[in-house]
């Protein structure tokens, strides 16, 4: 094959396999038919590429070491790899400014001010430092220091109107009161669950009960006196049925009209005869009488004791009252220990059915109950 033909073939191969889409250049060899082909032997690298990379890093480090500057200052990756760490860059810049830049700036400022003074130029020359990289403030920190209007502006909203602000304050107050009420209710329920008397275990049976409209512990103590007097009269007449009204009044430190009212109640309950003698039911096995308290639906209120809309506090306490009782001393102990007065905080607000009117009490109320505990 002629040389010009070989050159033409090589040119055709270059046109086809060389260019922007084909890296390198084709290797072409012309051999006779009976001659062994060309052997291509790769040149061993001996890790030269890694050596070049390491040499490059070494040179770079020596350059920065010679200029006593951290590569992070000029935006390069530091030796610890935290090239995107703003805190690292801020510390590196402050360090470079402190031990290198500030001193150089003072020298330059001194020369410039000497030139200024020589030429009788008023004022003073100084080098203005650029603001350093500031620490990024987190969203949580911004929420703590920005006002609500500033946060709304950042989010692209208009500031709230005075009416909206007032409504927000009211909602916040209501939510705070609701949470406080829930915590207070749970404290009360925990106490009643772990204190008081189990009716079945004590052998209590109800003699008489009445709704108890007390606004405080003190009010409850004053209203309980009538029932306590009845209990005392029953005890005295069981031991000495010949007591007169005057004797009973003196023994109980009460007035005669108070004793008469108590005796009438005891007669209505079938515990005293018209002659003020304790009935067989009243004196059976010398029963003991107690005044206890239970939580239930108030008299004159329609519907069941517990409705689907009944608050969890009332629902739980009504259920407990079916099997347990509490003395006034129990309730006073809770008031002294927790600062809570269940006569004042009972129930909560109740919306009257079919109206928009609410009353400061619910359908439930404390009942004062006279119970008898049989011996044996």
Buried (B, 14 or more C-beta within 10 A) or exposed (E): EEEEEEEEEEEEBBEEEEEEEEEEEEEEEEEEEEEEEEEEEEEEEEEEEEEEEEEEEEEEEEEBEEEEBBBBBEEEEBEEEEEEBEEBBBBBBEBBBEEBBEEEBEEEBEEBBEEBEEEEEEEEBEEEEEEEEEEEEEEEEEEEEBEEEEEBEEEEEEEBEEEEEEEEEEEEEEEEEEEEBEEBBEBBBEBBEEBBBEBEEBBBEBBBBBBBEBEEBEBBEEBBEBBBBBBBBBBBBBEEBEBEBEEBBEBBEBEEEBBBBBBEBBBEBEBBBEEBBBBEEBBEEEBBBBBBBBBBBBEEBEEEBBEEEBBEBBBBBBEBBEEBBBBBEBBBBBBEEBEBBBBEEBBBEBEEEEEEEEEEBBBBBBBBBBBBBEEE
